[in-house]
Amino acid sequence: MNRRELIKKSLLAGVAAGIPPQLYATALRVPPPIMIKQDFGKNFVWGTATAAYQIEGAWNEDGKGLSVWDHFTHTKPGKIKTRENADVACDFYHRYESDIDLLRSMNVPNFRFSIAWSRVLPNGTGTVNQKGIDFYNRVIDKCLSVGIEPWVTLYHWDLPQALQEKGGWENREVCNWFAEYVELCTKHFGSKVKYWMIFNEPMAFTGLGYMLGVHAPGKYGFKRFLKAAHHTVLCHGIGGRIIRKNVPGAQVGTTFSCSPIDAWKNKPANIRAAKREDVMINRLFIEPVLGMGYPWKDLPALKKIEKYMQPEDAANMAFDFDFIGIQNYFRLVARNLPFVPLIRSVNIDPKKLGNDITAMNWEVYPEGIYRILKQFAAYPGVKKIIVTENGAAFDDEVKDNSVKDEKRVKFIQDYLAQVLRAKNEGVPVNGYFVWSFLDNYEWSEGFRPRFGMVHVDYATQKRTVKDSGLWYKEFLR
């Protein structure tokens, strides 16, 4: 037996005995086991993700209508920390060909992007903007021509402003508007797109946009939120059934933002607060979509949503998705606070938790993605999970035509290790998309946070692949 075989045998024996591989490898004076792509299996899906408003620019070109984010950033610039808008953003609308070529050079085989509703239907319904249809056909065709699979998100927060003026997601008529939009997209792109996602993070755009007012359209109030949330749940089923009808063989999913929630110092009152937060953040949308109804038993205030339900809604909310998209960035640690409406809790400042912090003031907590994967896999109706977003923002700088973003490399590696841990324990997780391909417009934070594996100089539009992008390129080779 040669030295390499002896080391391998010793490592395996150590792991079997419960000794952490890193410690055992150190004792043998050899490098610890290295995670490689093949560890995840032959059919595991690898990719990166973007969103239309965050990268496209061309906000009023070629017949595009106003979105709620166009209107919000133009009329309420004070709501944006940097007072910036995404009128130009990454100029993907004009640079999509070179950007997709760059993505291909990074060995990324799957590209998740969204369609801007107001680019294809400027008023949200009615007249179709052919130039918008043509643009997305060109993007899809370009992806396919270089061997990249397109993954389309139908709604990533940019409702047409014309529909918001009629009430937006608070108006039950949005179910008909959304159906028309999905019919249009599947008619024009269904022959070329196999993978579809209905929504991106419904809790985020309904909660931040219709209850807290910090995102577009800037509305406030629990009643507004409940209406918007219920109509969004209904549209999961509406959109899913239209795709099933119009796109034979389609893989249909939707995505949820999720966070494991701990109780501060494990006190009983804080444990109850964590449970209430879990209902709002992790359970409110997935459970009715799975046919379980709204989880108001654990948060009685949610029972008020019944006011906006019609007799057929309970059945129509559910849809049998092919996959569920999980998006995790951080965990939350809850502390009971009775004076806070609805959830009666607040979250502990991440800086007090003892771990690294990103540029978004989010805690780096890799085990969180493992915990949330286990939590969602426990639902009998979840057949397959894709991590449709995961990433981190750091203060990146270009020096000598490179970006040394070691923290992001470590972030991705550590989170991937937890995804692999979940997969090895039987969780049906079958894909991972890094957020994001490019630095982009980060909603109410403006351009300051940089999530991309590719640095964007917004003044010149120069792209520079960061070390994280180079690492991902080699990992995927």
N, C-alpha and C positions, 0 to 999 in steps of 0.2 A: 504494500500500500504506500503510494507516494505521499508527499507532504500535503498537497492540495486535497487529496481524498481523505487524509487523516483530519485535516481542518474541517472539511465539510461534515464528516461523521461526528466530530466533536461538537460542532455547532448544532447539528440536529439533535444530538443527545442532550445538549444544554437546554434547547428550546423545549424538548419533551419533558425535561425536569422542571420547567417553569422559570428558568433563568432568562431574563431579558436578553435578546440577541445582542444588543449593543454592549452590555456588560460582559457577556461571555466572549464576544469577539475581541474586546479590549484585553481581557485576560490572556487570550491567545496571541495578542499583538498582531492582529490582522484587521483590515477594515471591516466595519459592520456590514451586514447584508444591505444591498442597495435595491430600492424599489425600482422596477422597470415596467414599461408599458405592458409587457406580456403577462405580468402578474395579475392583471385585471381581466384577462381572457381575450380570446380572438375577436369576439363580437362586441366588445365594449366600445362605446361611441365617444370620440374625442372632438372637441370643438372650441369655439369662442363665440361671444355674443355681443350684440349691439342693439340700439333702438333708433328708430327713424328721427325723432325730434333731436336726439342727442348728437347725431353725426351728420345728417343730410344737409342742413342749411337750405338755401334756395327756398326761403319761406314763402315767397310770393311769386315764384317763377312758373311759367308754363301752365297757368290756369289753376295752380294750387289755391285752395281756400284757407282761411284762417283756422287755426286750431285753438283750443283753450289755452295752450301754452304760449302761442304767439300773442294772443290777447292779454294774458296774464302778465307776461314779461314786459309788454309794451305799455300797459296801462297801470301796472303796479310794480314798477322796478324796485321799490323799496322792500318788496317781499323777497328779493334775491340778495343774498349777502354781499355779492360783488356788483350788484346792479347791472349785470350782464344779461344778454339774451342769446339765443341760438340761431339768429338770422343766417349766420354763415356756418358756425360750428366747425366741423371738420371738412366741410365742402364735399362730402361724399357724393352728393348729387352730381357733381362734375368730375369727381376723381374716382368713381367706383371701379373703373377698369384697372387702374394702377393699384388701387387698394386691394382688390381681389387678387391681383397678381402677387402682391406682397404677402398676402395671407397664404397663398399657395406655396410661395418660397419658404414659408415657415412650417411647411408640412402639415398644416391644419386641414383636416378632411371634411369638416362640417362647420357651416356658418349660420348662426342664428341671427336674424334681423327682423324688423317689424315693418309693416306697411302703414304709411300715414293715411288714415281714413280720409282726411280732407284733401289729399293729393289726388285720389281717385274719384271721390265724390265731394267736390268743393263745398256744397251746402249740406253734406251729410246724407242726403237722399236726392232722388231725381236725376238731374243731368250728370252724365259720366264725363270725366275729364280724360280723354283718350291719351293725352300726353303723359298723364300720370300712370295709366295702365302700361303704356309703352316703356316708361322708365323701369318699372319693376320687372317687366318681361326682359329687358336688357340685363338687369342685375342677375336675374335667375339664369338666363342663358349664359352669361359670363361665368357664373359659378360652375355650371355644368360643363362648360367648354374646357375648364382647367381641372376638372375632377373633384370639385367641391360640392357637397350635398347641401342644398338650401333648406333651412328650417325656418318656417314663417310664423311669426307671432302676429295675430290679427289685431290685437289692441294693446299698445304699450303707452297708454295714458293720454294720447293726443286727440281727444274728442273734437270733432268739428265745432267751431264756435257758433255756427248757425244753429246747431242742435242744442248747445248750452243755453242759447237765448230762448229756447222752448222748454227749458227745465233740465236738460241734460239727463244724467243718470237718475235724477229724482222723478222724472216723468215716465210712467209705465210705457208710454209709446216708444221709448227707447228700444224695447224688445223688437218692435217692427222695424225700426231704423237699422238695428244691428243685423237683423235677418237679411235685409236688403243688401247691406254691406258684405256680409259673408257670402251670399249668393253671387254677388259680383266678383269677389276675389276667387272663389272656387271655379267659377265659369272661365275666368281668364288665365288662372295660374294652375288650376288643378291637374292639368295633364302633365305638368313638369315638376310639381312639388308634392312630395310624399309625406313630409312631416309638418304637422300643423299644431300650433298652440293657440288656444282661444284668448286667454288673458295673460298679462304679466302682472302678478302681485295685486290681486283685487283688494286686499285689505289696505294696501298702501294708497292706491288712488282714491278709494272711497273714504278712508279714514283721514288722510292728510288733505284731501280736496273738498270733502263735504261735511266733515265734523270739526276739524281743527283749523281749516282755512289756510294752511301754510303752503299748500300746493294748489295748482290750478284745479278748479276754477275759483278757489279762495272762498268757499262757503263754510258757514259755521252751523253747528247744531246737531243734537243726537237724532232728532226726527229726520233731518235731511239725510244723515248717514244711513239710518235704517232703510229708508226708501231706496237710496242708491245701492246699498248692499243687496237688498232683496232682488232688485231688477238685474243686478250683475249676476247673482246666482242663477236666475232664470235664463240669462243669456248664455251661460255655460251649456245648458242643455240645448237651447235653440241653435247655437253655433255648431255644437258637436253633431247634431242630427243633420244639419245642412251639409256639413263636410262628408258625413257618411253617405248621404244620398248622392252627392255630386262627384265625389272623388273615390272611385273604386280602389281598394287596397290602401287607403290613407292610414297613417298612424296619427291618431288624434290625442292631444294632451292639453294640459293647461298648467300654469305655474303658480306657486305660492311662496311668499316670503315667510320664513319660519325661524324661530329662535327658541332654544331650550331656555326654560325659565326656572331659576333657583330662588329660594327664600333666603333673605338676608339673615345670617346667623341662625337659620333654621328654627326661628321662633314660630309658635303655632299661628299667631295672627299673620305673620309674613307668609307662612305656608298657604294659608287661605287666599292671601293676596296673589301669590304666584299662580294659584289655580284659576283665579278670575282672569288674570292676564293671559293665561294659556288658552282660555276660551276665546278671547277676543283676537289674539294674534295668530294662534295655530289651528283652531278648530272651527271658527265661525263659518268659513267658506268650504272647507273640504268635506265636512260632515253632511250638509244638505246635498252636495254634489254626489256623494256616495249613497244617497237615499236614506240617510239617518235622521234627517230633519235638523232643525236648528238646536244647538246645545244650550237652551235657555234654562234647563234644570240646574246647571252649575253657574248661571249668571242670569237671575230672574228678570233683570231689566230688559233683556233681549226679547222677552215675550211680547213686548210692544210691537214687534215686527209683524205680528199676526194681523194688525190693522191694515196692512198693505198686501195681504195675501188673498187670492181668490181661490175658490174651491179646487180648481184643477192644478194649482201651483205645486202642491206637495209632490205630485207625480212628475210634473214637468221639470222640476229642479234637478232631478237625478240624471246622470249620464254615465255610461260604461266607458270610461276613458281607457285608451291603450296604455298610456303612461301618465304619471304625475310628475311635474317638474318641481323640484325642491330648490330653493334659493336661500342660502344661509351665509351670513356675514359675521354674526356676533351672538352672544347670549345676553339675557337680561337677568338682573338680580332684583327681586321685588321686595319692597318694604311697605307694610300696611300704613295707609294714611286715609282715615275715614272722610276727610273733607274733599277728596278728589271725586268728582262725579263718576258714576258708573262702576269703574273698577276699584275705586277706593284704595289706590296704591300709587307709589312712585318707584322709579328705578334708581338704584344706587349709581353714582357717578363711576364710570368705568375706571377712572384713575385710582379709585380706592380699592380695586380688586387685585392689584399686584401683578398684572400681566402687561405685556406691551400694548400700546395704543396706536391705532392708525391715524391718518390725517383727518378722518371723519370723527375722531374721538370714539371709535369703536374698539372694544376689547378684542385682542387676538386670542382666540380660544378654540383651538382645532378640534377638541373633543366634542364641541357643540354640534358639528356636522354629523358626527357619528350618532349622537343622541337623537338628533332630529330625524335622521334616516331610520333609526330603530322605532321611533314613535310613529312615523307615518307608515312604515312597513307593517305595523301591528293592525292596521285597518284591513279587514278581509277583502274589501273591494279594491285595494291597491295592488295591481298586478305587476307593474314595473315602475321603477323610479329613475328619472334622469336628473342629475344635478345640473340644472339649466343656467345657474349663475353661481359663481363663487370667486371672490377676489378681494383686493385691498388697495386703498389709496395711500400713497406715501409722497413725501416731498421730493420728487425726482428732479434732477438737473442733468443737462447735457454737458459733458466735458470731454473734449477731444473726440467729438462725434460718437460718443457712447453714453449710456446711462447705466450706472452701477447700482441697480436696485436689488441688492442682496436680501433685503427684508421681504420683498415680494416673492423672490425665488423660494425663500424658506417658508413663507406663508403657504404658497401653493403646494410645496412638498409635504408640509405638515398636515394640511387639510386632506390632501390626496391619501396620505397614509391612513387617516381615519375613515375615508371612504372605502379603502381596501379592507380595513378592519371590519367594517359593517358588511361588506360583500362576502368576506370569508366566513362571517357568522350567519349567512343565509339571507341577508337583506337583498331583495331583487333590484339592486341598483346597477344600471347598465350604461351609464354615460356621465360625462363631466365636461361642462363648458366654462371656460375661464371668462370672468367679467373683468376687463373687456379687451377687445381687439385693439382699439384706439383710445387714447385719452379723449375725453368728450365732455359735453356740457352736463354737469351733475345737478340738474334741476334747481332747487332753491339755493344750492351751494355755489352755483356758477361754474366757472372753469378752474377754480383753484384746486380742487381735489383731482388727482390723476390716478385713474384706475387701470390705464392701458398697459398692454405689453409692448405697445408702440407709442413712443412719445410724439406728440403733435405740437409744433411751434405754430400757434394760432395766427401769428402775424404773417408768416411766410408759407404756412401749410406744409412745411418740411416734416417728413416722417423719419424717425430714428428708432430702429428696433432696440429695445432695452435688453439688458442681460436676461430678464425673465422670459422675453420672447425668444432669445437665443437658446435658453435652457429648454423651453417647451419644444422648440424646433428639434433639438437633439433627442429629447425624450420621445417625440413622436416619430422619429426617423425609423 
